[in-house]
Amino acid sequence: MAGLMVALCVATLVGCGPNREKQIQAIEAHEQSLSMPDLETEDSVFTELIGLYRAFAADFPDDSLAPVYLMRAADASISAGQPEQAVELLDNVIDQYPGFEDMGGCWFLKGYAYETAERFDEAREAYTYFVDNYPDHYLAADTRKTLPYLGMTAEEMFEAIMEAAK
């Protein structure tokens, strides 16, 4: 049912060309469908939402919502098991929207995307950039504390913590 509603929204958007308000309504309707209780989220639902986010940013690149939607698309990409796509989207935000108000969150999410992809060296670089450049961000202190354990198994982390406690 939610998929049908989204398909109708997308069809409406395609038929009428770029219309900011209609695209925002379609995005909000799709986001609502994701928050419905008892909904088993399939990758296709994320794929549709990512497409809506990307379409908005392509149609309205100068809109203040464009980097917000690209960042949400990156988050949805991670949820859909596509961390490489998330990195691409986040790089787009970093390169095209240097004044974006949540650039710190963008860098944190980039580190998380790399971590999810098990690209730990790149994750470490992104997280380090994040904590160095956004030290007052609400995630910075926790990120700084967990950075030494990046890529470790639970057992390796336990051993490292025990060794440090000696």
N, C-alpha and C positions, 0 to 999 in steps of 0.2 A: 504494500500500500504506500509506504513512504517513498519507495523507488518510483512508483507511478507518479506521485505528486512532484517529485524532483524532475522526472522526465518531462512533465507538462510545463514546468517552469523553464526548463532549458529550451524546449520547443518554442515557447513564447519569446524568449530572448533572441533566439536565432532568427525568428521570423520578423522581428521588429528592428533588428540592428541594435547597436549599443544604446542603452538607456540606463543611466545610472541607478535610478530608483528601482526599476524592475530587476536589475541585477542584484541590488542589495536585498530586495524582498526574496528573491530566489535563494540567495545565500542564507538569509535568516531562516527561511522555511526548511532548508536542508539541515542547517545546524539544529533546529528544533527537532527534526526527525531523528537526529543522532542522540538526543537527550531523552527520548521517549523510554519509559520503563519497559523491561522485558524485550528490548530490541537487541537481537544478535547482530552486531555490526559486521557486515561483510566488506571485503576489500573494495567491491564495486561501489559501495556507498561512499567510502573515502575517496575513491577515484573520481566520482562525480563531483564531490565537494571541492576537491583539489582543482578540477577543471573549471568550476565556477569562480574560485578565487583567482586562478591564473587569467581567466578571461576578463575579469574586472580590471586587474592590474594592467593587462595589455590594452584594454579599451580606454582606461583612465589612468595613465601612468603618473600624471601630476596630482592626482587626488590624494589627500592625506590618508585615505583608507587603503591605498595600493600596497604600501609596505606592511601594513597590519595584516591584510589578507594574504600576502606572500608568506609572512611569518606563520600564519595559521595553516597555510598550505604545507609548509615545511613540517609543522607539528603533525598534521594529518598524514603526511608521507611517512613519518617515523612510525605512526600507529599502524599504517598499512604495510609495514615491513619494507619500506623503500627509503632507507636512510641516505643513499647516494643522491636521490632526487631532492631530499631535504637540504643537503649541503648545497646543491645547485641553486635552489630557491633562496637560501640564506645568503649565498654569495651575491645573488642578484640584489638583495636588499642592501647588503654592505656596500656594494659598488655603486648602485643607483640612488640610494637614499642616505647619504652620509649624515644628514641631520635628523634622522629618524629618532624619535624620543625614546624608543626602547632598544637602542642599539646594544646595550648590555645584555638584555634578554636574548637578542639575536645571536650574539657571540656564545652565550651559554648554551643555547639550543644547538648551535653548530658543533660545539664540543660534544653534546649529548648524541647528536646524529653520528658523528665519527665513532663515538664509544659504542653505539648500537651496532655499527658496521664492523666493530672490532678492529678499527684502525686507530690503535691506541696512541701512537706517536702524534698523529694529527689531532686527536682528541686532546692530548696533553697541551699541544701548541695553542689550540683554540681556548681551552680552559685557562691556560696561563695568561693569554692575551686578555681574556675576560677579567680575571682577578686583578691583573696589573692596571688595566684601564678603567675598570668600573668597581673600585674597591668598596664603594658604599652601596652597591646593589644588594638587595636582600638575600641573594644566593651566593654572594662572594665569599663570606666567611666559611660557610659549609663547604663550598667548592675548594677553598684553600686547604681545609683540613683533610678532605678526601683525595686530593690530587696525588699524594704519594702512593695511594693504593690502587690507582687506575690500572685496570687490566689484570689485577690479581684475582685468584679464586678466593673463596671464603676462607679456606684453610691457609693460604698464603698470607692473607690479611691478618688472620689471627696470630700466626707466627711472627709477623712483622710487628704487630702491636705488643705482643709479649716480649719480644726482643727489645723494643724501645722502652718498655717499662722497667727493664733490668737496671 
